[in-house]
Amino acid sequence: MKQKENVQYAIKYGLLVLAFCFMGIGLMREEHKVVLKKAIHICLECIGVG
C-alpha cells in the first residue's frame, strides 16, 4: 500500500513541476502577450467596436 502512495505522490508532484516548467517556457517566449492581444481583438469584435 505504501508503494502505491509513493507512486501517486511522485506522479502528482512530477506533473506539477512539469506544468510550472511549461509555464516558465511560455513566459520566456512571451506567449502571454500573444494571448492577451488575441483576447483583446476577440472582445472588440464581439462588442462591435473593431
Biopython code that builds the backbone (N, CA, C, O; Angstrom):
import numpy as np
from Bio.PDB.StructureBuilder import StructureBuilder

atoms = [
    (1, "MET", "N", (0.828, -1.197, 0.000)),
    (1, "MET", "CA", (0.000, 0.000, 0.000)),
    (1, "MET", "C", (0.872, 1.259, 0.000)),
    (1, "MET", "O", (0.560, 2.234, -0.685)),
    (2, "LYS", "N", (1.951, 1.235, 0.761)),
    (2, "LYS", "CA", (2.830, 2.393, 0.844)),
    (2, "LYS", "C", (3.489, 2.681, -0.509)),
    (2, "LYS", "O", (3.706, 3.837, -0.871)),
    (3, "GLN", "N", (3.804, 1.604, -1.257)),
    (3, "GLN", "CA", (4.424, 1.758, -2.574)),
    (3, "GLN", "C", (3.492, 2.494, -3.526)),
    (3, "GLN", "O", (3.937, 3.363, -4.276)),
    (4, "LYS", "N", (2.207, 2.160, -3.505)),
    (4, "LYS", "CA", (1.226, 2.793, -4.383)),
    (4, "LYS", "C", (1.093, 4.275, -4.041)),
    (4, "LYS", "O", (0.986, 5.104, -4.945)),
    (5, "GLU", "N", (1.098, 4.620, -2.756)),
    (5, "GLU", "CA", (1.004, 6.019, -2.348)),
    (5, "GLU", "C", (2.232, 6.801, -2.789)),
    (5, "GLU", "O", (2.116, 7.962, -3.181)),
    (6, "ASN", "N", (3.402, 6.181, -2.732)),
    (6, "ASN", "CA", (4.628, 6.851, -3.168)),
    (6, "ASN", "C", (4.599, 7.121, -4.673)),
    (6, "ASN", "O", (5.046, 8.174, -5.128)),
    (7, "VAL", "N", (4.077, 6.178, -5.431)),
    (7, "VAL", "CA", (3.989, 6.358, -6.886)),
    (7, "VAL", "C", (3.002, 7.470, -7.215)),
    (7, "VAL", "O", (3.274, 8.309, -8.074)),
    (8, "GLN", "N", (1.867, 7.480, -6.542)),
    (8, "GLN", "CA", (0.880, 8.539, -6.772)),
    (8, "GLN", "C", (1.450, 9.901, -6.393)),
    (8, "GLN", "O", (1.212, 10.889, -7.088)),
    (9, "TYR", "N", (2.199, 9.960, -5.298)),
    (9, "TYR", "CA", (2.839, 11.201, -4.854)),
    (9, "TYR", "C", (3.826, 11.693, -5.911)),
    (9, "TYR", "O", (3.850, 12.877, -6.249)),
    (10, "ALA", "N", (4.637, 10.776, -6.426)),
    (10, "ALA", "CA", (5.645, 11.133, -7.425)),
    (10, "ALA", "C", (4.993, 11.625, -8.710)),
    (10, "ALA", "O", (5.447, 12.604, -9.303)),
    (11, "ILE", "N", (3.940, 10.955, -9.141)),
    (11, "ILE", "CA", (3.254, 11.363, -10.371)),
    (11, "ILE", "C", (2.600, 12.722, -10.191)),
    (11, "ILE", "O", (2.711, 13.589, -11.058)),
    (12, "LYS", "N", (1.918, 12.911, -9.064)),
    (12, "LYS", "CA", (1.201, 14.165, -8.821)),
    (12, "LYS", "C", (2.159, 15.355, -8.809)),
    (12, "LYS", "O", (1.923, 16.354, -9.488)),
    (13, "TYR", "N", (3.230, 15.245, -8.042)),
    (13, "TYR", "CA", (4.143, 16.372, -7.941)),
    (13, "TYR", "C", (5.077, 16.484, -9.135)),
    (13, "TYR", "O", (5.593, 17.565, -9.418)),
    (14, "GLY", "N", (5.298, 15.388, -9.833)),
    (14, "GLY", "CA", (6.062, 15.444, -11.075)),
    (14, "GLY", "C", (5.309, 16.224, -12.145)),
    (14, "GLY", "O", (5.896, 17.030, -12.868)),
    (15, "LEU", "N", (4.000, 15.976, -12.241)),
    (15, "LEU", "CA", (3.178, 16.723, -13.202)),
    (15, "LEU", "C", (3.069, 18.194, -12.821)),
    (15, "LEU", "O", (3.010, 19.061, -13.693)),
    (16, "LEU", "N", (3.041, 18.480, -11.515)),
    (16, "LEU", "CA", (3.008, 19.868, -11.062)),
    (16, "LEU", "C", (4.277, 20.605, -11.473)),
    (16, "LEU", "O", (4.219, 21.736, -11.955)),
    (17, "VAL", "N", (5.418, 19.960, -11.280)),
    (17, "VAL", "CA", (6.697, 20.566, -11.679)),
    (17, "VAL", "C", (6.742, 20.748, -13.191)),
    (17, "VAL", "O", (7.216, 21.775, -13.676)),
    (18, "LEU", "N", (6.255, 19.765, -13.938)),
    (18, "LEU", "CA", (6.228, 19.866, -15.397)),
    (18, "LEU", "C", (5.347, 21.032, -15.852)),
    (18, "LEU", "O", (5.703, 21.751, -16.785)),
    (19, "ALA", "N", (4.204, 21.217, -15.197)),
    (19, "ALA", "CA", (3.312, 22.327, -15.545)),
    (19, "ALA", "C", (3.998, 23.665, -15.309)),
    (19, "ALA", "O", (3.898, 24.569, -16.138)),
    (20, "PHE", "N", (4.699, 23.795, -14.175)),
    (20, "PHE", "CA", (5.412, 25.042, -13.902)),
    (20, "PHE", "C", (6.542, 25.268, -14.910)),
    (20, "PHE", "O", (6.812, 26.407, -15.291)),
    (21, "CYS", "N", (7.198, 24.197, -15.340)),
    (21, "CYS", "CA", (8.244, 24.335, -16.357)),
    (21, "CYS", "C", (7.657, 24.854, -17.667)),
    (21, "CYS", "O", (8.229, 25.743, -18.298)),
    (22, "PHE", "N", (6.512, 24.297, -18.076)),
    (22, "PHE", "CA", (5.878, 24.759, -19.314)),
    (22, "PHE", "C", (5.405, 26.205, -19.191)),
    (22, "PHE", "O", (5.494, 26.964, -20.156)),
    (23, "MET", "N", (4.906, 26.598, -18.023)),
    (23, "MET", "CA", (4.505, 27.998, -17.837)),
    (23, "MET", "C", (5.715, 28.918, -17.911)),
    (23, "MET", "O", (5.636, 30.008, -18.476)),
    (24, "GLY", "N", (6.828, 28.484, -17.345)),
    (24, "GLY", "CA", (8.055, 29.270, -17.415)),
    (24, "GLY", "C", (8.551, 29.428, -18.842)),
    (24, "GLY", "O", (8.982, 30.510, -19.241)),
    (25, "ILE", "N", (8.489, 28.346, -19.612)),
    (25, "ILE", "CA", (8.897, 28.409, -21.017)),
    (25, "ILE", "C", (8.000, 29.370, -21.784)),
    (25, "ILE", "O", (8.483, 30.159, -22.597)),
    (26, "GLY", "N", (6.697, 29.308, -21.531)),
    (26, "GLY", "CA", (5.762, 30.217, -22.197)),
    (26, "GLY", "C", (6.036, 31.666, -21.845)),
    (26, "GLY", "O", (5.942, 32.543, -22.703)),
    (27, "LEU", "N", (6.375, 31.925, -20.588)),
    (27, "LEU", "CA", (6.695, 33.301, -20.181)),
    (27, "LEU", "C", (7.990, 33.781, -20.834)),
    (27, "LEU", "O", (8.089, 34.940, -21.236)),
    (28, "MET", "N", (8.979, 32.899, -20.940)),
    (28, "MET", "CA", (10.239, 33.290, -21.579)),
    (28, "MET", "C", (10.043, 33.600, -23.056)),
    (28, "MET", "O", (10.724, 34.461, -23.613)),
    (29, "ARG", "N", (9.105, 32.891, -23.690)),
    (29, "ARG", "CA", (8.827, 33.117, -25.110)),
    (29, "ARG", "C", (7.827, 34.245, -25.322)),
    (29, "ARG", "O", (7.453, 34.544, -26.457)),
    (30, "GLU", "N", (7.392, 34.874, -24.226)),
    (30, "GLU", "CA", (6.446, 35.993, -24.235)),
    (30, "GLU", "C", (5.124, 35.618, -24.897)),
    (30, "GLU", "O", (4.523, 36.426, -25.605)),
    (31, "GLU", "N", (4.681, 34.395, -24.664)),
    (31, "GLU", "CA", (3.413, 33.921, -25.219)),
    (31, "GLU", "C", (2.223, 34.619, -24.562)),
    (31, "GLU", "O", (1.154, 34.721, -25.164)),
    (32, "HIS", "N", (2.403, 35.101, -23.326)),
    (32, "HIS", "CA", (1.301, 35.777, -22.640)),
    (32, "HIS", "C", (0.890, 37.046, -23.371)),
    (32, "HIS", "O", (-0.278, 37.434, -23.326)),
    (33, "LYS", "N", (1.822, 37.689, -24.034)),
    (33, "LYS", "CA", (1.483, 38.889, -24.803)),
    (33, "LYS", "C", (0.624, 38.542, -26.014)),
    (33, "LYS", "O", (-0.301, 39.279, -26.356)),
    (34, "VAL", "N", (0.929, 37.426, -26.658)),
    (34, "VAL", "CA", (0.155, 36.982, -27.812)),
    (34, "VAL", "C", (-1.270, 36.651, -27.391)),
    (34, "VAL", "O", (-2.229, 37.031, -28.063)),
    (35, "VAL", "N", (-1.403, 35.938, -26.270)),
    (35, "VAL", "CA", (-2.720, 35.555, -25.778)),
    (35, "VAL", "C", (-3.533, 36.793, -25.422)),
    (35, "VAL", "O", (-4.716, 36.872, -25.755)),
    (36, "LEU", "N", (-2.916, 37.757, -24.754)),
    (36, "LEU", "CA", (-3.622, 38.986, -24.384)),
    (36, "LEU", "C", (-4.054, 39.767, -25.621)),
    (36, "LEU", "O", (-5.161, 40.304, -25.662)),
    (37, "LYS", "N", (-3.192, 39.830, -26.620)),
    (37, "LYS", "CA", (-3.538, 40.545, -27.852)),
    (37, "LYS", "C", (-4.728, 39.892, -28.545)),
    (37, "LYS", "O", (-5.627, 40.587, -29.018)),
    (38, "LYS", "N", (-4.742, 38.565, -28.610)),
    (38, "LYS", "CA", (-5.854, 37.855, -29.245)),
    (38, "LYS", "C", (-7.138, 38.049, -28.449)),
    (38, "LYS", "O", (-8.212, 38.197, -29.033)),
    (39, "ALA", "N", (-7.038, 38.048, -27.121)),
    (39, "ALA", "CA", (-8.225, 38.250, -26.287)),
    (39, "ALA", "C", (-8.811, 39.636, -26.494)),
    (39, "ALA", "O", (-10.031, 39.794, -26.527)),
    (40, "ILE", "N", (-7.966, 40.632, -26.634)),
    (40, "ILE", "CA", (-8.442, 41.997, -26.859)),
    (40, "ILE", "C", (-9.161, 42.089, -28.204)),
    (40, "ILE", "O", (-10.223, 42.704, -28.303)),
    (41, "HIS", "N", (-8.583, 41.479, -29.233)),
    (41, "HIS", "CA", (-9.218, 41.522, -30.554)),
    (41, "HIS", "C", (-10.552, 40.806, -30.555)),
    (41, "HIS", "O", (-11.512, 41.287, -31.157)),
    (42, "ILE", "N", (-10.627, 39.665, -29.891)),
    (42, "ILE", "CA", (-11.902, 38.931, -29.828)),
    (42, "ILE", "C", (-12.954, 39.749, -29.095)),
    (42, "ILE", "O", (-14.103, 39.818, -29.533)),
    (43, "CYS", "N", (-12.573, 40.369, -27.983)),
    (43, "CYS", "CA", (-13.550, 41.173, -27.215)),
    (43, "CYS", "C", (-14.043, 42.366, -28.034)),
    (43, "CYS", "O", (-15.235, 42.675, -28.025)),
    (44, "LEU", "N", (-13.147, 43.026, -28.728)),
    (44, "LEU", "CA", (-13.548, 44.175, -29.528)),
    (44, "LEU", "C", (-14.464, 43.752, -30.681)),
    (44, "LEU", "O", (-15.376, 44.492, -31.048)),
    (45, "GLU", "N", (-14.223, 42.560, -31.254)),
    (45, "GLU", "CA", (-15.081, 42.100, -32.334)),
    (45, "GLU", "C", (-16.467, 41.731, -31.803)),
    (45, "GLU", "O", (-17.473, 41.962, -32.475)),
    (46, "CYS", "N", (-16.520, 41.165, -30.614)),
    (46, "CYS", "CA", (-17.819, 40.785, -30.040)),
    (46, "CYS", "C", (-18.660, 42.012, -29.706)),
    (46, "CYS", "O", (-19.878, 42.011, -29.886)),
    (47, "ILE", "N", (-18.007, 43.043, -29.223)),
    (47, "ILE", "CA", (-18.731, 44.273, -28.868)),
    (47, "ILE", "C", (-19.133, 45.020, -30.142)),
    (47, "ILE", "O", (-20.146, 45.720, -30.152)),
    (48, "GLY", "N", (-18.362, 44.882, -31.199)),
    (48, "GLY", "CA", (-18.673, 45.530, -32.459)),
    (48, "GLY", "C", (-17.892, 46.809, -32.654)),
    (48, "GLY", "O", (-18.188, 47.576, -33.570)),
    (49, "VAL", "N", (-16.896, 47.058, -31.812)),
    (49, "VAL", "CA", (-16.092, 48.279, -31.945)),
    (49, "VAL", "C", (-15.058, 48.111, -33.054)),
    (49, "VAL", "O", (-14.835, 49.025, -33.848)),
    (50, "GLY", "N", (-14.428, 46.935, -33.102)),
    (50, "GLY", "CA", (-13.329, 46.721, -34.035)),
    (50, "GLY", "C", (-13.832, 46.148, -35.294)),
    (50, "GLY", "O", (-13.053, 45.894, -36.212)),
]
sb = StructureBuilder()
sb.init_structure("model")
sb.init_model(0)
sb.init_chain("A")
sb.init_seg("    ")
for serial, (resi, resn, name, xyz) in enumerate(atoms, 1):
    if name == "N":
        sb.init_residue(resn, " ", resi, " ")
    sb.init_atom(name, np.array(xyz, "f"), 0.0, 1.0, " ", f" {name:<3s}", serial, name[0])
structure = sb.get_structure()
